[in-house]
Amino acid sequence: MADTLVGRTLAGAPIPSRWRRRLTDVALVAMPLVVGGISGLLTSGEIATWYRTLERPGWNPPDGVFGPVWTTLYIVMGIALVTAVRSPSDERARAVAMGLFALQLGLNFGWSWIFFIEHQLGLALVEILALWLAVAATAAAFGRIRPVAGALLVPYLAWVTFATALTAAVWRLNR
């Protein structure tokens, strides 16, 4: 039954393939935003309470910077994902790249949970190092199948580099 509904409107008329493609693209762009949004909802209370009790380095950005930066990065990640998915490269290379993307997105969510919910600063530092490696591997894999897709992940990698240094500094100051 479900197979007969795929690609059809509620009225039963077929959805033109260009619209299916656009809907898929929108869903792919939205995926990192949804994951980031869920993470933000789960951790926002801890930012307003627990996080403010931590010693932080003088170069820690104001709290209001993180939301717009992450929103922008999640949108660009989604655009990179669409660009990679739509690449004419071989299926195996795309599958590896998509697997790495899913891994880094999971690690991205995991860092927020470990840091803000579990309050495990040392483990969060180890986790963000794994995230950095996963983002770098994803950017490389995306770049191999579509150079612009890999380039789109460079700002994300730069921000995760900064976030890694910030996590290390917060861990050091609060041991």
Secondary structure in CASP SS format (residue, H / E / C, confidence):
PFRMAT SS
TARGET T0000
AUTHOR 0000-0000-0000
METHOD secondary structure of the structure
MODEL  1
M C 1.00
A H 1.00
D H 1.00
T H 1.00
L H 1.00
V C 1.00
G C 1.00
R E 1.00
T C 1.00
L C 1.00
A C 1.00
G C 1.00
A C 1.00
P E 1.00
I C 1.00
P C 1.00
S H 1.00
R H 1.00
W H 1.00
R H 1.00
R H 1.00
R H 1.00
L H 1.00
T H 1.00
D H 1.00
V H 1.00
A H 1.00
L H 1.00
V H 1.00
A H 1.00
M H 1.00
P H 1.00
L H 1.00
V H 1.00
V H 1.00
G H 1.00
G H 1.00
I H 1.00
S H 1.00
G H 1.00
L H 1.00
L H 1.00
T H 1.00
S H 1.00
G H 1.00
E H 1.00
I H 1.00
A H 1.00
T C 1.00
W C 1.00
Y H 1.00
R H 1.00
T H 1.00
L C 1.00
E C 1.00
R C 1.00
P C 1.00
G C 1.00
W C 1.00
N C 1.00
P C 1.00
P C 1.00
D H 1.00
G H 1.00
V H 1.00
F H 1.00
G H 1.00
P H 1.00
V H 1.00
W H 1.00
T H 1.00
T H 1.00
L H 1.00
Y H 1.00
I H 1.00
V H 1.00
M H 1.00
G H 1.00
I H 1.00
A H 1.00
L H 1.00
V H 1.00
T H 1.00
A H 1.00
V H 1.00
R C 1.00
S C 1.00
P C 1.00
S C 1.00
D C 1.00
E H 1.00
R H 1.00
A H 1.00
R H 1.00
A H 1.00
V H 1.00
A H 1.00
M H 1.00
G H 1.00
L H 1.00
F H 1.00
A H 1.00
L H 1.00
Q H 1.00
L H 1.00
G H 1.00
L H 1.00
N H 1.00
F H 1.00
G H 1.00
W H 1.00
S H 1.00
W H 1.00
I H 1.00
F H 1.00
F H 1.00
I H 1.00
E C 1.00
H C 1.00
Q C 1.00
L H 1.00
G H 1.00
L H 1.00
A H 1.00
L H 1.00
V H 1.00
E H 1.00
I H 1.00
L H 1.00
A H 1.00
L H 1.00
W H 1.00
L H 1.00
A H 1.00
V H 1.00
A H 1.00
A H 1.00
T H 1.00
A H 1.00
A H 1.00
A H 1.00
F H 1.00
G H 1.00
R H 1.00
I H 1.00
R C 1.00
P H 1.00
V H 1.00
A H 1.00
G H 1.00
A H 1.00
L H 1.00
L C 1.00
V H 1.00
P H 1.00
Y H 1.00
L H 1.00
A H 1.00
W H 1.00
V H 1.00
T H 1.00
F H 1.00
A H 1.00
T H 1.00
A H 1.00
L H 1.00
T H 1.00
A H 1.00
A H 1.00
V H 1.00
W H 1.00
R H 1.00
L H 1.00
N C 1.00
R C 1.00
END
